[in-house]
Amino acid sequence: MMKLQKTACDYIDSVCRSIRSCKERELFRAELLDHIEQKTAELMRGGKTQEEAERAAVGSLGPAEAISKGMNAVYRPSAAKYIFLAATLFLAFLNAAPWLAFLFNIPNMPLAVFPAEGATAVIGGADGPTSIFVSAGSWSMVSFILPLLLILFAGITVRLFLRPKFGGRNNGMRPRT
Protein backbone atom coordinates (compact mmCIF):
# COMPACT_ATOMS: atom_id res chain seq x y z
CA MET A 1 0.00 0.00 0.00
CA MET A 2 1.62 3.17 -1.18
CA LYS A 3 1.30 6.61 0.34
CA LEU A 4 -0.76 8.78 -1.97
CA GLN A 5 0.18 12.40 -2.47
CA LYS A 6 -1.97 15.50 -2.12
CA THR A 7 -3.51 15.33 -5.62
CA ALA A 8 -5.13 11.93 -5.09
CA CYS A 9 -6.14 12.63 -1.48
CA ASP A 10 -7.81 15.91 -2.44
CA TYR A 11 -9.66 14.17 -5.26
CA ILE A 12 -10.92 11.39 -2.96
CA ASP A 13 -12.01 13.96 -0.37
CA SER A 14 -13.87 16.04 -2.96
CA VAL A 15 -15.71 12.97 -4.27
CA CYS A 16 -16.62 11.61 -0.84
CA ARG A 17 -17.54 14.97 0.68
CA SER A 18 -20.68 15.15 -1.50
CA ILE A 19 -21.93 11.57 -0.96
CA ARG A 20 -24.93 11.73 1.38
CA SER A 21 -24.98 8.14 2.68
CA CYS A 22 -22.39 7.80 5.47
CA LYS A 23 -22.11 4.04 5.07
CA GLU A 24 -21.68 4.20 1.31
CA ARG A 25 -19.30 7.14 1.61
CA GLU A 26 -16.82 5.15 3.69
CA LEU A 27 -17.12 2.05 1.51
CA PHE A 28 -16.66 4.10 -1.63
CA ARG A 29 -13.70 5.98 -0.13
CA ALA A 30 -11.91 2.67 0.45
CA GLU A 31 -12.75 1.41 -3.03
CA LEU A 32 -11.70 4.66 -4.71
CA LEU A 33 -8.44 4.69 -2.74
CA ASP A 34 -7.71 1.11 -3.78
CA HIS A 35 -8.51 1.86 -7.42
CA ILE A 36 -6.25 4.94 -7.53
CA GLU A 37 -3.42 3.02 -5.82
CA GLN A 38 -3.67 0.16 -8.32
CA LYS A 39 -3.83 2.50 -11.32
CA THR A 40 -0.90 4.55 -9.98
CA ALA A 41 1.22 1.44 -9.42
CA GLU A 42 0.40 0.23 -12.94
CA LEU A 43 1.39 3.57 -14.47
CA MET A 44 4.57 3.71 -12.38
CA ARG A 45 5.57 0.28 -13.73
CA GLY A 46 5.17 1.86 -17.16
CA GLY A 47 7.85 4.42 -16.33
CA LYS A 48 5.98 7.43 -14.91
CA THR A 49 6.84 9.13 -11.63
CA GLN A 50 4.43 8.78 -8.71
CA GLU A 51 3.10 12.31 -9.13
CA GLU A 52 2.52 11.87 -12.88
CA ALA A 53 0.95 8.46 -12.33
CA GLU A 54 -1.41 9.79 -9.63
CA ARG A 55 -2.43 12.75 -11.78
CA ALA A 56 -3.16 10.40 -14.71
CA ALA A 57 -5.06 7.94 -12.49
CA VAL A 58 -7.21 10.72 -11.04
CA GLY A 59 -7.74 12.24 -14.48
CA SER A 60 -8.97 8.92 -15.87
CA LEU A 61 -11.78 8.79 -13.30
CA GLY A 62 -13.52 11.97 -14.42
CA PRO A 63 -14.88 14.95 -12.50
CA ALA A 64 -15.46 14.45 -8.77
CA GLU A 65 -18.91 16.09 -8.92
CA ALA A 66 -20.12 13.62 -11.56
CA ILE A 67 -19.00 10.63 -9.50
CA SER A 68 -20.59 11.85 -6.26
CA LYS A 69 -23.79 12.82 -8.12
CA GLY A 70 -23.96 9.30 -9.59
CA MET A 71 -23.41 7.72 -6.18
CA ASN A 72 -26.17 9.85 -4.64
CA ALA A 73 -28.54 8.83 -7.44
CA VAL A 74 -27.86 5.13 -6.88
CA TYR A 75 -27.91 5.14 -3.07
CA ARG A 76 -30.79 7.50 -2.37
CA PRO A 77 -33.34 6.44 0.23
CA SER A 78 -36.33 4.55 -1.11
CA ALA A 79 -39.74 6.18 -0.76
CA ALA A 80 -41.38 2.77 -0.38
CA LYS A 81 -40.05 2.24 3.12
CA TYR A 82 -41.51 5.55 4.31
CA ILE A 83 -44.87 4.75 2.69
CA PHE A 84 -44.92 1.39 4.47
CA LEU A 85 -43.91 3.09 7.72
CA ALA A 86 -46.84 5.53 7.44
CA ALA A 87 -49.26 2.73 6.59
CA THR A 88 -48.00 0.64 9.52
CA LEU A 89 -48.40 3.53 11.94
CA PHE A 90 -51.93 4.17 10.63
CA LEU A 91 -52.85 0.48 11.04
CA ALA A 92 -51.36 0.49 14.53
CA PHE A 93 -53.58 3.46 15.39
CA LEU A 94 -56.66 1.71 13.98
CA ASN A 95 -55.87 -1.39 16.02
CA ALA A 96 -55.26 0.64 19.17
CA ALA A 97 -58.24 3.02 18.76
CA PRO A 98 -60.81 0.93 20.69
CA TRP A 99 -58.32 0.45 23.53
CA LEU A 100 -57.48 4.15 23.54
CA ALA A 101 -61.18 5.03 23.61
CA PHE A 102 -61.65 2.72 26.59
CA LEU A 103 -58.48 3.87 28.36
CA PHE A 104 -59.22 7.58 28.03
CA ASN A 105 -62.98 7.15 28.43
CA ILE A 106 -63.92 8.55 25.03
CA PRO A 107 -67.56 7.51 24.55
CA ASN A 108 -68.07 8.23 20.83
CA MET A 109 -64.70 7.90 19.16
CA PRO A 110 -65.16 9.11 15.58
CA LEU A 111 -63.93 5.97 13.89
CA ALA A 112 -66.63 4.32 11.84
CA VAL A 113 -64.45 1.37 10.89
CA PHE A 114 -65.34 -0.45 14.09
CA PRO A 115 -68.84 -1.88 13.76
CA ALA A 116 -70.63 -2.93 16.91
CA GLU A 117 -70.01 -6.49 17.94
CA GLY A 118 -73.54 -6.87 19.20
CA ALA A 119 -76.77 -4.95 19.52
CA THR A 120 -78.64 -3.89 22.62
CA ALA A 121 -82.27 -2.87 22.73
CA VAL A 122 -84.59 -1.96 25.56
CA ILE A 123 -88.12 -3.21 25.27
CA GLY A 124 -90.27 -0.77 27.14
CA GLY A 125 -93.66 -1.02 28.75
CA ALA A 126 -96.09 1.52 30.14
CA ASP A 127 -94.43 1.52 33.55
CA GLY A 128 -90.80 1.53 32.27
CA PRO A 129 -88.47 -0.99 30.72
CA THR A 130 -89.67 -4.51 31.10
CA SER A 131 -86.73 -6.31 29.50
CA ILE A 132 -83.39 -5.73 27.90
CA PHE A 133 -82.66 -7.48 24.64
CA VAL A 134 -79.02 -8.22 23.88
CA SER A 135 -77.98 -9.90 20.69
CA ALA A 136 -74.41 -10.99 20.09
CA GLY A 137 -73.22 -10.21 16.58
CA SER A 138 -70.77 -12.26 14.62
CA TRP A 139 -67.11 -11.41 14.87
CA SER A 140 -66.65 -8.65 12.32
CA MET A 141 -64.17 -8.97 9.47
CA VAL A 142 -62.65 -5.60 10.39
CA SER A 143 -61.60 -6.81 13.81
CA PHE A 144 -60.07 -9.88 12.17
CA ILE A 145 -58.33 -8.23 9.21
CA LEU A 146 -56.84 -5.14 10.93
CA PRO A 147 -54.44 -7.07 13.20
CA LEU A 148 -53.35 -9.26 10.27
CA LEU A 149 -52.70 -6.21 8.10
CA LEU A 150 -50.76 -4.61 10.94
CA ILE A 151 -48.54 -7.68 11.31
CA LEU A 152 -47.99 -7.88 7.55
CA PHE A 153 -47.14 -4.19 7.15
CA ALA A 154 -44.97 -4.16 10.27
CA GLY A 155 -42.98 -7.11 8.93
CA ILE A 156 -42.47 -5.46 5.55
CA THR A 157 -41.54 -2.14 7.16
CA VAL A 158 -38.96 -3.72 9.46
CA ARG A 159 -37.53 -5.63 6.51
CA LEU A 160 -37.29 -2.44 4.41
CA PHE A 161 -35.52 -0.51 7.16
CA LEU A 162 -33.13 -3.27 8.20
CA ARG A 163 -32.21 -4.74 4.82
CA PRO A 164 -33.10 -2.56 1.85
CA LYS A 165 -34.08 -4.02 -1.50
CA PHE A 166 -35.00 -7.46 -0.01
CA GLY A 167 -31.58 -8.82 -1.00
CA GLY A 168 -28.83 -10.37 0.96
CA ARG A 169 -25.90 -8.38 2.21
CA ASN A 170 -24.19 -6.32 -0.45
CA ASN A 171 -20.57 -5.96 0.52
CA GLY A 172 -19.48 -4.70 -2.88
CA MET A 173 -20.13 -1.31 -4.31
CA ARG A 174 -22.42 -2.47 -7.08
CA PRO A 175 -26.04 -1.52 -6.39
CA ARG A 176 -28.68 -4.21 -6.35
CA THR A 177 -31.15 -4.01 -9.21
C-alpha positions in Angstrom: 0.0 0.0 0.0 1.6 3.2 -1.2 1.3 6.6 0.3 -0.8 8.8 -2.0 0.2 12.4 -2.5 -2.0 15.5 -2.1 -3.5 15.3 -5.6 -5.1 11.9 -5.1 -6.1 12.6 -1.5 -7.8 15.9 -2.4 -9.7 14.2 -5.3 -10.9 11.4 -3.0 -12.0 14.0 -0.4 -13.9 16.0 -3.0 -15.7 13.0 -4.3 -16.6 11.6 -0.8 -17.5 15.0 0.7 -20.7 15.1 -1.5 -21.9 11.6 -1.0 -24.9 11.7 1.4 -25.0 8.1 2.7 -22.4 7.8 5.5 -22.1 4.0 5.1 -21.7 4.2 1.3 -19.3 7.1 1.6 -16.8 5.1 3.7 -17.1 2.0 1.5 -16.7 4.1 -1.6 -13.7 6.0 -0.1 -11.9 2.7 0.5 -12.8 1.4 -3.0 -11.7 4.7 -4.7 -8.4 4.7 -2.7 -7.7 1.1 -3.8 -8.5 1.9 -7.4 -6.3 4.9 -7.5 -3.4 3.0 -5.8 -3.7 0.2 -8.3 -3.8 2.5 -11.3 -0.9 4.6 -10.0 1.2 1.4 -9.4 0.4 0.2 -12.9 1.4 3.6 -14.5 4.6 3.7 -12.4 5.6 0.3 -13.7 5.2 1.9 -17.2 7.9 4.4 -16.3 6.0 7.4 -14.9 6.8 9.1 -11.6 4.4 8.8 -8.7 3.1 12.3 -9.1 2.5 11.9 -12.9 1.0 8.5 -12.3 -1.4 9.8 -9.6 -2.4 12.8 -11.8 -3.2 10.4 -14.7 -5.1 7.9 -12.5 -7.2 10.7 -11.0 -7.7 12.2 -14.5 -9.0 8.9 -15.9 -11.8 8.8 -13.3 -13.5 12.0 -14.4 -14.9 15.0 -12.5 -15.5 14.4 -8.8 -18.9 16.1 -8.9 -20.1 13.6 -11.6 -19.0 10.6 -9.5 -20.6 11.8 -6.3 -23.8 12.8 -8.1 -24.0 9.3 -9.6 -23.4 7.7 -6.2 -26.2 9.8 -4.6 -28.5 8.8 -7.4 -27.9 5.1 -6.9 -27.9 5.1 -3.1 -30.8 7.5 -2.4 -33.3 6.4 0.2 -36.3 4.5 -1.1 -39.7 6.2 -0.8 -41.4 2.8 -0.4 -40.1 2.2 3.1 -41.5 5.5 4.3 -44.9 4.8 2.7 -44.9 1.4 4.5 -43.9 3.1 7.7 -46.8 5.5 7.4 -49.3 2.7 6.6 -48.0 0.6 9.5 -48.4 3.5 11.9 -51.9 4.2 10.6 -52.9 0.5 11.0 -51.4 0.5 14.5 -53.6 3.5 15.4 -56.7 1.7 14.0 -55.9 -1.4 16.0 -55.3 0.6 19.2 -58.2 3.0 18.8 -60.8 0.9 20.7 -58.3 0.5 23.5 -57.5 4.1 23.5 -61.2 5.0 23.6 -61.7 2.7 26.6 -58.5 3.9 28.4 -59.2 7.6 28.0 -63.0 7.2 28.4 -63.9 8.6 25.0 -67.6 7.5 24.5 -68.1 8.2 20.8 -64.7 7.9 19.2 -65.2 9.1 15.6 -63.9 6.0 13.9 -66.6 4.3 11.8 -64.4 1.4 10.9 -65.3 -0.4 14.1 -68.8 -1.9 13.8 -70.6 -2.9 16.9 -70.0 -6.5 17.9 -73.5 -6.9 19.2 -76.8 -5.0 19.5 -78.6 -3.9 22.6 -82.3 -2.9 22.7 -84.6 -2.0 25.6 -88.1 -3.2 25.3 -90.3 -0.8 27.1 -93.7 -1.0 28.7 -96.1 1.5 30.1 -94.4 1.5 33.6 -90.8 1.5 32.3 -88.5 -1.0 30.7 -89.7 -4.5 31.1 -86.7 -6.3 29.5 -83.4 -5.7 27.9 -82.7 -7.5 24.6 -79.0 -8.2 23.9 -78.0 -9.9 20.7 -74.4 -11.0 20.1 -73.2 -10.2 16.6 -70.8 -12.3 14.6 -67.1 -11.4 14.9 -66.7 -8.7 12.3 -64.2 -9.0 9.5 -62.6 -5.6 10.4 -61.6 -6.8 13.8 -60.1 -9.9 12.2 -58.3 -8.2 9.2 -56.8 -5.1 10.9 -54.4 -7.1 13.2 -53.3 -9.3 10.3 -52.7 -6.2 8.1 -50.8 -4.6 10.9 -48.5 -7.7 11.3 -48.0 -7.9 7.6 -47.1 -4.2 7.2 -45.0 -4.2 10.3 -43.0 -7.1 8.9 -42.5 -5.5 5.5 -41.5 -2.1 7.2 -39.0 -3.7 9.5 -37.5 -5.6 6.5 -37.3 -2.4 4.4 -35.5 -0.5 7.2 -33.1 -3.3 8.2 -32.2 -4.7 4.8 -33.1 -2.6 1.9 -34.1 -4.0 -1.5 -35.0 -7.5 0.0 -31.6 -8.8 -1.0 -28.8 -10.4 1.0 -25.9 -8.4 2.2 -24.2 -6.3 -0.4 -20.6 -6.0 0.5 -19.5 -4.7 -2.9 -20.1 -1.3 -4.3 -22.4 -2.5 -7.1 -26.0 -1.5 -6.4 -28.7 -4.2 -6.4 -31.1 -4.0 -9.2 
